[in-house]
Amino acid sequence: MKKDYSWPASQLTDKEMELLYEERKRNGKPITVLIREAVLKTYSSSLLPGEEQNKRSH
């Protein structure tokens, strides 16, 4: 996979960042983990078999 992309948060609105910040305060997970979980929840059906296991531990 080519990794020629900008940091996703640079495309988020202030309101979207506020939602992530509030969720981080609520559950203690870093915002980067929340974004990762949202991406996996939304797009995991597009992953090839076994790709879900290639996740980093936090």
CHARMM-style PDB file with segment names, atoms N, HN, CA, C and O in Angstrom:
ATOM      1  N   MET     1       0.842  -1.180   0.000  1.00  0.00      PROA
ATOM      2  CA  MET     1       0.000   0.000   0.000  1.00  0.00      PROA
ATOM      3  C   MET     1       0.882   1.236   0.000  1.00  0.00      PROA
ATOM      4  O   MET     1       1.808   1.349   0.803  1.00  0.00      PROA
ATOM      5  N   LYS     2       0.597   2.139  -0.882  1.00  0.00      PROA
ATOM      6  HN  LYS     2      -0.155   2.047  -1.534  1.00  0.00      PROA
ATOM      7  CA  LYS     2       1.322   3.403  -0.936  1.00  0.00      PROA
ATOM      8  C   LYS     2       0.840   4.299   0.195  1.00  0.00      PROA
ATOM      9  O   LYS     2      -0.363   4.478   0.381  1.00  0.00      PROA
ATOM     10  N   LYS     3       1.772   4.857   0.947  1.00  0.00      PROA
ATOM     11  HN  LYS     3       2.750   4.712   0.796  1.00  0.00      PROA
ATOM     12  CA  LYS     3       1.408   5.693   2.094  1.00  0.00      PROA
ATOM     13  C   LYS     3       1.671   7.155   1.799  1.00  0.00      PROA
ATOM     14  O   LYS     3       2.426   7.821   2.508  1.00  0.00      PROA
ATOM     15  N   ASP     4       1.048   7.639   0.757  1.00  0.00      PROA
ATOM     16  HN  ASP     4       0.436   7.098   0.181  1.00  0.00      PROA
ATOM     17  CA  ASP     4       1.200   9.029   0.335  1.00  0.00      PROA
ATOM     18  C   ASP     4      -0.089   9.778   0.645  1.00  0.00      PROA
ATOM     19  O   ASP     4      -0.863  10.093  -0.258  1.00  0.00      PROA
ATOM     20  N   TYR     5      -0.317  10.062   1.920  1.00  0.00      PROA
ATOM     21  HN  TYR     5       0.312   9.806   2.655  1.00  0.00      PROA
ATOM     22  CA  TYR     5      -1.555  10.703   2.314  1.00  0.00      PROA
ATOM     23  C   TYR     5      -1.287  11.656   3.474  1.00  0.00      PROA
ATOM     24  O   TYR     5      -0.260  11.563   4.146  1.00  0.00      PROA
ATOM     25  N   SER     6      -2.212  12.560   3.693  1.00  0.00      PROA
ATOM     26  HN  SER     6      -3.046  12.636   3.147  1.00  0.00      PROA
ATOM     27  CA  SER     6      -2.067  13.511   4.793  1.00  0.00      PROA
ATOM     28  C   SER     6      -2.703  12.933   6.061  1.00  0.00      PROA
ATOM     29  O   SER     6      -3.525  12.018   5.998  1.00  0.00      PROA
ATOM     30  N   TRP     7      -2.313  13.474   7.187  1.00  0.00      PROA
ATOM     31  HN  TRP     7      -1.646  14.216   7.238  1.00  0.00      PROA
ATOM     32  CA  TRP     7      -2.873  13.046   8.465  1.00  0.00      PROA
ATOM     33  C   TRP     7      -4.382  13.286   8.444  1.00  0.00      PROA
ATOM     34  O   TRP     7      -4.816  14.398   8.140  1.00  0.00      PROA
ATOM     35  N   PRO     8      -5.195  12.271   8.759  1.00  0.00      PROA
ATOM     36  CA  PRO     8      -6.651  12.399   8.669  1.00  0.00      PROA
ATOM     37  C   PRO     8      -7.228  13.544   9.497  1.00  0.00      PROA
ATOM     38  O   PRO     8      -8.202  14.175   9.086  1.00  0.00      PROA
ATOM     39  N   ALA     9      -6.645  13.812  10.645  1.00  0.00      PROA
ATOM     40  HN  ALA     9      -5.854  13.300  10.979  1.00  0.00      PROA
ATOM     41  CA  ALA     9      -7.210  14.845  11.516  1.00  0.00      PROA
ATOM     42  C   ALA     9      -7.183  16.215  10.858  1.00  0.00      PROA
ATOM     43  O   ALA     9      -7.967  17.090  11.226  1.00  0.00      PROA
ATOM     44  N   SER    10      -6.299  16.415   9.899  1.00  0.00      PROA
ATOM     45  HN  SER    10      -5.662  15.704   9.601  1.00  0.00      PROA
ATOM     46  CA  SER    10      -6.242  17.718   9.238  1.00  0.00      PROA
ATOM     47  C   SER    10      -7.498  17.979   8.408  1.00  0.00      PROA
ATOM     48  O   SER    10      -7.748  19.116   8.008  1.00  0.00      PROA
ATOM     49  N   GLN    11      -8.280  16.947   8.148  1.00  0.00      PROA
ATOM     50  HN  GLN    11      -8.076  16.023   8.472  1.00  0.00      PROA
ATOM     51  CA  GLN    11      -9.515  17.090   7.376  1.00  0.00      PROA
ATOM     52  C   GLN    11     -10.760  17.124   8.254  1.00  0.00      PROA
ATOM     53  O   GLN    11     -11.872  17.257   7.742  1.00  0.00      PROA
ATOM     54  N   LEU    12     -10.589  17.006   9.570  1.00  0.00      PROA
ATOM     55  HN  LEU    12      -9.686  16.898   9.986  1.00  0.00      PROA
ATOM     56  CA  LEU    12     -11.729  17.004  10.478  1.00  0.00      PROA
ATOM     57  C   LEU    12     -12.116  18.427  10.859  1.00  0.00      PROA
ATOM     58  O   LEU    12     -11.264  19.306  10.992  1.00  0.00      PROA
ATOM     59  N   THR    13     -13.406  18.633  11.031  1.00  0.00      PROA
ATOM     60  HN  THR    13     -14.097  17.919  10.923  1.00  0.00      PROA
ATOM     61  CA  THR    13     -13.890  19.945  11.466  1.00  0.00      PROA
ATOM     62  C   THR    13     -13.657  20.084  12.971  1.00  0.00      PROA
ATOM     63  O   THR    13     -13.348  19.110  13.657  1.00  0.00      PROA
ATOM     64  N   ASP    14     -13.809  21.300  13.466  1.00  0.00      PROA
ATOM     65  HN  ASP    14     -14.060  22.091  12.909  1.00  0.00      PROA
ATOM     66  CA  ASP    14     -13.680  21.530  14.907  1.00  0.00      PROA
ATOM     67  C   ASP    14     -14.711  20.699  15.677  1.00  0.00      PROA
ATOM     68  O   ASP    14     -14.395  20.144  16.729  1.00  0.00      PROA
ATOM     69  N   LYS    15     -15.935  20.611  15.163  1.00  0.00      PROA
ATOM     70  HN  LYS    15     -16.192  21.062  14.308  1.00  0.00      PROA
ATOM     71  CA  LYS    15     -16.984  19.835  15.818  1.00  0.00      PROA
ATOM     72  C   LYS    15     -16.627  18.350  15.854  1.00  0.00      PROA
ATOM     73  O   LYS    15     -16.849  17.687  16.867  1.00  0.00      PROA
ATOM     74  N   GLU    16     -16.081  17.826  14.766  1.00  0.00      PROA
ATOM     75  HN  GLU    16     -15.901  18.365  13.943  1.00  0.00      PROA
ATOM     76  CA  GLU    16     -15.686  16.418  14.732  1.00  0.00      PROA
ATOM     77  C   GLU    16     -14.554  16.147  15.720  1.00  0.00      PROA
ATOM     78  O   GLU    16     -14.553  15.114  16.390  1.00  0.00      PROA
ATOM     79  N   MET    17     -13.598  17.058  15.817  1.00  0.00      PROA
ATOM     80  HN  MET    17     -13.598  17.897  15.273  1.00  0.00      PROA
ATOM     81  CA  MET    17     -12.518  16.908  16.789  1.00  0.00      PROA
ATOM     82  C   MET    17     -13.062  16.995  18.211  1.00  0.00      PROA
ATOM     83  O   MET    17     -12.591  16.291  19.104  1.00  0.00      PROA
ATOM     84  N   GLU    18     -14.053  17.856  18.418  1.00  0.00      PROA
ATOM     85  HN  GLU    18     -14.436  18.427  17.692  1.00  0.00      PROA
ATOM     86  CA  GLU    18     -14.672  17.964  19.736  1.00  0.00      PROA
ATOM     87  C   GLU    18     -15.349  16.658  20.128  1.00  0.00      PROA
ATOM     88  O   GLU    18     -15.264  16.230  21.279  1.00  0.00      PROA
ATOM     89  N   LEU    19     -16.026  16.021  19.163  1.00  0.00      PROA
ATOM     90  HN  LEU    19     -16.095  16.369  18.228  1.00  0.00      PROA
ATOM     91  CA  LEU    19     -16.651  14.722  19.431  1.00  0.00      PROA
ATOM     92  C   LEU    19     -15.613  13.684  19.829  1.00  0.00      PROA
ATOM     93  O   LEU    19     -15.823  12.920  20.771  1.00  0.00      PROA
ATOM     94  N   LEU    20     -14.492  13.655  19.113  1.00  0.00      PROA
ATOM     95  HN  LEU    20     -14.321  14.276  18.348  1.00  0.00      PROA
ATOM     96  CA  LEU    20     -13.422  12.716  19.458  1.00  0.00      PROA
ATOM     97  C   LEU    20     -12.836  13.024  20.829  1.00  0.00      PROA
ATOM     98  O   LEU    20     -12.571  12.110  21.610  1.00  0.00      PROA
ATOM     99  N   TYR    21     -12.635  14.292  21.124  1.00  0.00      PROA
ATOM    100  HN  TYR    21     -12.851  15.034  20.489  1.00  0.00      PROA
ATOM    101  CA  TYR    21     -12.088  14.702  22.413  1.00  0.00      PROA
ATOM    102  C   TYR    21     -13.020  14.272  23.555  1.00  0.00      PROA
ATOM    103  O   TYR    21     -12.557  13.755  24.572  1.00  0.00      PROA
ATOM    104  N   GLU    22     -14.317  14.483  23.387  1.00  0.00      PROA
ATOM    105  HN  GLU    22     -14.693  14.903  22.561  1.00  0.00      PROA
ATOM    106  CA  GLU    22     -15.282  14.086  24.416  1.00  0.00      PROA
ATOM    107  C   GLU    22     -15.296  12.573  24.608  1.00  0.00      PROA
ATOM    108  O   GLU    22     -15.375  12.083  25.734  1.00  0.00      PROA
ATOM    109  N   GLU    23     -15.219  11.837  23.502  1.00  0.00      PROA
ATOM    110  HN  GLU    23     -15.155  12.235  22.587  1.00  0.00      PROA
ATOM    111  CA  GLU    23     -15.182  10.375  23.597  1.00  0.00      PROA
ATOM    112  C   GLU    23     -13.895   9.925  24.286  1.00  0.00      PROA
ATOM    113  O   GLU    23     -13.921   8.983  25.079  1.00  0.00      PROA
ATOM    114  N   ARG    24     -12.784  10.572  24.001  1.00  0.00      PROA
ATOM    115  HN  ARG    24     -12.762  11.337  23.357  1.00  0.00      PROA
ATOM    116  CA  ARG    24     -11.506  10.248  24.659  1.00  0.00      PROA
ATOM    117  C   ARG    24     -11.616  10.473  26.164  1.00  0.00      PROA
ATOM    118  O   ARG    24     -11.143   9.656  26.953  1.00  0.00      PROA
ATOM    119  N   LYS    25     -12.238  11.577  26.560  1.00  0.00      PROA
ATOM    120  HN  LYS    25     -12.622  12.241  25.919  1.00  0.00      PROA
ATOM    121  CA  LYS    25     -12.423  11.853  27.984  1.00  0.00      PROA
ATOM    122  C   LYS    25     -13.310  10.789  28.633  1.00  0.00      PROA
ATOM    123  O   LYS    25     -13.087  10.394  29.778  1.00  0.00      PROA
ATOM    124  N   ARG    26     -14.306  10.339  27.895  1.00  0.00      PROA
ATOM    125  HN  ARG    26     -14.486  10.660  26.965  1.00  0.00      PROA
ATOM    126  CA  ARG    26     -15.258   9.369  28.431  1.00  0.00      PROA
ATOM    127  C   ARG    26     -14.633   7.993  28.632  1.00  0.00      PROA
ATOM    128  O   ARG    26     -14.851   7.358  29.663  1.00  0.00      PROA
ATOM    129  N   ASN    27     -13.857   7.529  27.653  1.00  0.00      PROA
ATOM    130  HN  ASN    27     -13.680   8.045  26.815  1.00  0.00      PROA
ATOM    131  CA  ASN    27     -13.353   6.153  27.748  1.00  0.00      PROA
ATOM    132  C   ASN    27     -11.838   6.029  27.902  1.00  0.00      PROA
ATOM    133  O   ASN    27     -11.331   4.924  28.096  1.00  0.00      PROA
ATOM    134  N   GLY    28     -11.111   7.139  27.818  1.00  0.00      PROA
ATOM    135  HN  GLY    28     -11.523   8.036  27.660  1.00  0.00      PROA
ATOM    136  CA  GLY    28      -9.666   7.104  28.049  1.00  0.00      PROA
ATOM    137  C   GLY    28      -8.826   6.632  26.879  1.00  0.00      PROA
ATOM    138  O   GLY    28      -7.603   6.557  26.999  1.00  0.00      PROA
ATOM    139  N   LYS    29      -9.445   6.312  25.749  1.00  0.00      PROA
ATOM    140  HN  LYS    29     -10.438   6.373  25.652  1.00  0.00      PROA
ATOM    141  CA  LYS    29      -8.673   5.860  24.593  1.00  0.00      PROA
ATOM    142  C   LYS    29      -8.095   7.065  23.855  1.00  0.00      PROA
ATOM    143  O   LYS    29      -8.762   8.093  23.739  1.00  0.00      PROA
ATOM    144  N   PRO    30      -6.868   6.952  23.354  1.00  0.00      PROA
ATOM    145  CA  PRO    30      -6.299   8.042  22.554  1.00  0.00      PROA
ATOM    146  C   PRO    30      -7.145   8.282  21.290  1.00  0.00      PROA
ATOM    147  O   PRO    30      -7.777   7.365  20.766  1.00  0.00      PROA
ATOM    148  N   ILE    31      -7.138   9.513  20.827  1.00  0.00      PROA
ATOM    149  HN  ILE    31      -6.625  10.258  21.253  1.00  0.00      PROA
ATOM    150  CA  ILE    31      -7.912   9.863  19.628  1.00  0.00      PROA
ATOM    151  C   ILE    31      -7.473   9.032  18.426  1.00  0.00      PROA
ATOM    152  O   ILE    31      -8.305   8.660  17.600  1.00  0.00      PROA
ATOM    153  N   THR    32      -6.191   8.741  18.318  1.00  0.00      PROA
ATOM    154  HN  THR    32      -5.514   9.044  18.989  1.00  0.00      PROA
ATOM    155  CA  THR    32      -5.733   7.923  17.184  1.00  0.00      PROA
ATOM    156  C   THR    32      -6.356   6.534  17.217  1.00  0.00      PROA
ATOM    157  O   THR    32      -6.654   5.965  16.167  1.00  0.00      PROA
ATOM    158  N   VAL    33      -6.555   5.984  18.404  1.00  0.00      PROA
ATOM    159  HN  VAL    33      -6.313   6.446  19.257  1.00  0.00      PROA
ATOM    160  CA  VAL    33      -7.204   4.673  18.536  1.00  0.00      PROA
ATOM    161  C   VAL    33      -8.675   4.780  18.153  1.00  0.00      PROA
ATOM    162  O   VAL    33      -9.208   3.898  17.480  1.00  0.00      PROA
ATOM    163  N   LEU    34      -9.337   5.862  18.581  1.00  0.00      PROA
ATOM    164  HN  LEU    34      -8.904   6.579  19.128  1.00  0.00      PROA
ATOM    165  CA  LEU    34     -10.742   6.059  18.215  1.00  0.00      PROA
ATOM    166  C   LEU    34     -10.909   6.149  16.704  1.00  0.00      PROA
ATOM    167  O   LEU    34     -11.847   5.581  16.145  1.00  0.00      PROA
ATOM    168  N   ILE    35     -10.001   6.863  16.043  1.00  0.00      PROA
ATOM    169  HN  ILE    35      -9.239   7.325  16.497  1.00  0.00      PROA
ATOM    170  CA  ILE    35     -10.065   6.984  14.581  1.00  0.00      PROA
ATOM    171  C   ILE    35      -9.859   5.617  13.945  1.00  0.00      PROA
ATOM    172  O   ILE    35     -10.577   5.248  13.016  1.00  0.00      PROA
ATOM    173  N   ARG    36      -8.880   4.863  14.444  1.00  0.00      PROA
ATOM    174  HN  ARG    36      -8.297   5.163  15.199  1.00  0.00      PROA
ATOM    175  CA  ARG    36      -8.595   3.533  13.897  1.00  0.00      PROA
ATOM    176  C   ARG    36      -9.812   2.623  14.049  1.00  0.00      PROA
ATOM    177  O   ARG    36     -10.192   1.924  13.109  1.00  0.00      PROA
ATOM    178  N   GLU    37     -10.421   2.634  15.234  1.00  0.00      PROA
ATOM    179  HN  GLU    37     -10.113   3.201  15.998  1.00  0.00      PROA
ATOM    180  CA  GLU    37     -11.598   1.804  15.469  1.00  0.00      PROA
ATOM    181  C   GLU    37     -12.749   2.195  14.543  1.00  0.00      PROA
ATOM    182  O   GLU    37     -13.464   1.330  14.037  1.00  0.00      PROA
ATOM    183  N   ALA    38     -12.926   3.492  14.325  1.00  0.00      PROA
ATOM    184  HN  ALA    38     -12.345   4.194  14.736  1.00  0.00      PROA
ATOM    185  CA  ALA    38     -13.993   3.954  13.428  1.00  0.00      PROA
ATOM    186  C   ALA    38     -13.741   3.483  11.999  1.00  0.00      PROA
ATOM    187  O   ALA    38     -14.670   3.072  11.304  1.00  0.00      PROA
ATOM    188  N   VAL    39     -12.491   3.543  11.564  1.00  0.00      PROA
ATOM    189  HN  VAL    39     -11.736   3.876  12.128  1.00  0.00      PROA
ATOM    190  CA  VAL    39     -12.150   3.087  10.209  1.00  0.00      PROA
ATOM    191  C   VAL    39     -12.402   1.593  10.084  1.00  0.00      PROA
ATOM    192  O   VAL    39     -13.003   1.149   9.107  1.00  0.00      PROA
ATOM    193  N   LEU    40     -11.948   0.809  11.064  1.00  0.00      PROA
ATOM    194  HN  LEU    40     -11.459   1.170  11.858  1.00  0.00      PROA
ATOM    195  CA  LEU    40     -12.158  -0.637  11.008  1.00  0.00      PROA
ATOM    196  C   LEU    40     -13.645  -0.982  11.038  1.00  0.00      PROA
ATOM    197  O   LEU    40     -14.093  -1.866  10.307  1.00  0.00      PROA
ATOM    198  N   LYS    41     -14.408  -0.288  11.880  1.00  0.00      PROA
ATOM    199  HN  LYS    41     -14.044   0.429  12.473  1.00  0.00      PROA
ATOM    200  CA  LYS    41     -15.844  -0.561  11.960  1.00  0.00      PROA
ATOM    201  C   LYS    41     -16.538  -0.239  10.640  1.00  0.00      PROA
ATOM    202  O   LYS    41     -17.437  -0.962  10.211  1.00  0.00      PROA
ATOM    203  N   THR    42     -16.121   0.837  10.008  1.00  0.00      PROA
ATOM    204  HN  THR    42     -15.390   1.424  10.357  1.00  0.00      PROA
ATOM    205  CA  THR    42     -16.758   1.280   8.770  1.00  0.00      PROA
ATOM    206  C   THR    42     -16.325   0.460   7.559  1.00  0.00      PROA
ATOM    207  O   THR    42     -17.144   0.127   6.703  1.00  0.00      PROA
ATOM    208  N   TYR    43     -15.026   0.136   7.492  1.00  0.00      PROA
ATOM    209  HN  TYR    43     -14.361   0.407   8.188  1.00  0.00      PROA
ATOM    210  CA  TYR    43     -14.486  -0.455   6.266  1.00  0.00      PROA
ATOM    211  C   TYR    43     -13.945  -1.871   6.422  1.00  0.00      PROA
ATOM    212  O   TYR    43     -13.348  -2.390   5.480  1.00  0.00      PROA
ATOM    213  N   SER    44     -14.127  -2.511   7.562  1.00  0.00      PROA
ATOM    214  HN  SER    44     -14.612  -2.089   8.327  1.00  0.00      PROA
ATOM    215  CA  SER    44     -13.515  -3.828   7.772  1.00  0.00      PROA
ATOM    216  C   SER    44     -14.022  -4.880   6.789  1.00  0.00      PROA
ATOM    217  O   SER    44     -13.320  -5.857   6.528  1.00  0.00      PROA
ATOM    218  N   SER    45     -15.204  -4.707   6.248  1.00  0.00      PROA
ATOM    219  HN  SER    45     -15.774  -3.914   6.460  1.00  0.00      PROA
ATOM    220  CA  SER    45     -15.699  -5.687   5.269  1.00  0.00      PROA
ATOM    221  C   SER    45     -14.898  -5.621   3.972  1.00  0.00      PROA
ATOM    222  O   SER    45     -14.965  -6.538   3.154  1.00  0.00      PROA
ATOM    223  N   SER    46     -14.137  -4.537   3.781  1.00  0.00      PROA
ATOM    224  HN  SER    46     -14.082  -3.792   4.446  1.00  0.00      PROA
ATOM    225  CA  SER    46     -13.319  -4.396   2.584  1.00  0.00      PROA
ATOM    226  C   SER    46     -11.932  -5.016   2.745  1.00  0.00      PROA
ATOM    227  O   SER    46     -11.183  -5.116   1.772  1.00  0.00      PROA
ATOM    228  N   LEU    47     -11.582  -5.434   3.968  1.00  0.00      PROA
ATOM    229  HN  LEU    47     -12.189  -5.353   4.758  1.00  0.00      PROA
ATOM    230  CA  LEU    47     -10.261  -6.003   4.215  1.00  0.00      PROA
ATOM    231  C   LEU    47     -10.141  -7.391   3.609  1.00  0.00      PROA
ATOM    232  O   LEU    47     -11.121  -8.128   3.496  1.00  0.00      PROA
ATOM    233  N   LEU    48      -8.939  -7.725   3.228  1.00  0.00      PROA
ATOM    234  HN  LEU    48      -8.143  -7.127   3.320  1.00  0.00      PROA
ATOM    235  CA  LEU    48      -8.662  -9.075   2.777  1.00  0.00      PROA
ATOM    236  C   LEU    48      -8.607  -9.987   3.996  1.00  0.00      PROA
ATOM    237  O   LEU    48      -8.338  -9.512   5.099  1.00  0.00      PROA
ATOM    238  N   PRO    49      -8.854 -11.285   3.827  1.00  0.00      PROA
ATOM    239  CA  PRO    49      -8.784 -12.201   4.972  1.00  0.00      PROA
ATOM    240  C   PRO    49      -7.416 -12.099   5.662  1.00  0.00      PROA
ATOM    241  O   PRO    49      -6.377 -12.099   5.001  1.00  0.00      PROA
ATOM    242  N   GLY    50      -7.432 -12.014   6.981  1.00  0.00      PROA
ATOM    243  HN  GLY    50      -8.276 -12.014   7.518  1.00  0.00      PROA
ATOM    244  CA  GLY    50      -6.191 -11.940   7.751  1.00  0.00      PROA
ATOM    245  C   GLY    50      -5.686 -10.540   8.004  1.00  0.00      PROA
ATOM    246  O   GLY    50      -4.824 -10.358   8.864  1.00  0.00      PROA
ATOM    247  N   GLU    51      -6.180  -9.542   7.298  1.00  0.00      PROA
ATOM    248  HN  GLU    51      -6.881  -9.689   6.600  1.00  0.00      PROA
ATOM    249  CA  GLU    51      -5.690  -8.169   7.473  1.00  0.00      PROA
ATOM    250  C   GLU    51      -6.041  -7.606   8.834  1.00  0.00      PROA
ATOM    251  O   GLU    51      -5.303  -6.775   9.363  1.00  0.00      PROA
ATOM    252  N   GLU    52      -7.159  -8.039   9.417  1.00  0.00      PROA
ATOM    253  HN  GLU    52      -7.759  -8.714   8.988  1.00  0.00      PROA
ATOM    254  CA  GLU    52      -7.550  -7.521  10.726  1.00  0.00      PROA
ATOM    255  C   GLU    52      -6.535  -7.888  11.791  1.00  0.00      PROA
ATOM    256  O   GLU    52      -6.393  -7.165  12.778  1.00  0.00      PROA
ATOM    257  N   GLN    53      -5.824  -8.994  11.619  1.00  0.00      PROA
ATOM    258  HN  GLN    53      -5.939  -9.582  10.818  1.00  0.00      PROA
ATOM    259  CA  GLN    53      -4.824  -9.411  12.599  1.00  0.00      PROA
ATOM    260  C   GLN    53      -3.575  -8.547  12.546  1.00  0.00      PROA
ATOM    261  O   GLN    53      -2.767  -8.596  13.473  1.00  0.00      PROA
ATOM    262  N   ASN    54      -3.389  -7.761  11.498  1.00  0.00      PROA
ATOM    263  HN  ASN    54      -4.046  -7.721  10.745  1.00  0.00      PROA
ATOM    264  CA  ASN    54      -2.201  -6.930  11.341  1.00  0.00      PROA
ATOM    265  C   ASN    54      -2.330  -5.615  12.089  1.00  0.00      PROA
ATOM    266  O   ASN    54      -1.873  -4.584  11.596  1.00  0.00      PROA
ATOM    267  N   LYS    55      -2.932  -5.626  13.254  1.00  0.00      PROA
ATOM    268  HN  LYS    55      -3.302  -6.464  13.655  1.00  0.00      PROA
ATOM    269  CA  LYS    55      -3.097  -4.386  13.983  1.00  0.00      PROA
ATOM    270  C   LYS    55      -2.016  -4.221  15.039  1.00  0.00      PROA
ATOM    271  O   LYS    55      -1.502  -5.191  15.596  1.00  0.00      PROA
ATOM    272  N   ARG    56      -1.693  -2.970  15.293  1.00  0.00      PROA
ATOM    273  HN  ARG    56      -2.110  -2.182  14.840  1.00  0.00      PROA
ATOM    274  CA  ARG    56      -0.709  -2.663  16.322  1.00  0.00      PROA
ATOM    275  C   ARG    56      -1.382  -2.712  17.679  1.00  0.00      PROA
ATOM    276  O   ARG    56      -2.563  -2.389  17.805  1.00  0.00      PROA
ATOM    277  N   SER    57      -0.635  -3.113  18.689  1.00  0.00      PROA
ATOM    278  HN  SER    57       0.324  -3.375  18.586  1.00  0.00      PROA
ATOM    279  CA  SER    57      -1.197  -3.082  20.041  1.00  0.00      PROA
ATOM    280  C   SER    57      -0.900  -1.748  20.683  1.00  0.00      PROA
ATOM    281  O   SER    57       0.155  -1.158  20.451  1.00  0.00      PROA
ATOM    282  N   HSD    58      -1.825  -1.275  21.486  1.00  0.00      PROA
ATOM    283  HN  HSD    58      -2.682  -1.755  21.675  1.00  0.00      PROA
ATOM    284  CA  HSD    58      -1.680  -0.004  22.196  1.00  0.00      PROA
ATOM    285  C   HSD    58      -1.801  -0.244  23.665  1.00  0.00      PROA
ATOM    286  OT1 HSD    58      -1.709   0.697  24.453  1.00  0.00      PROA
TER     287      HSD     58
END
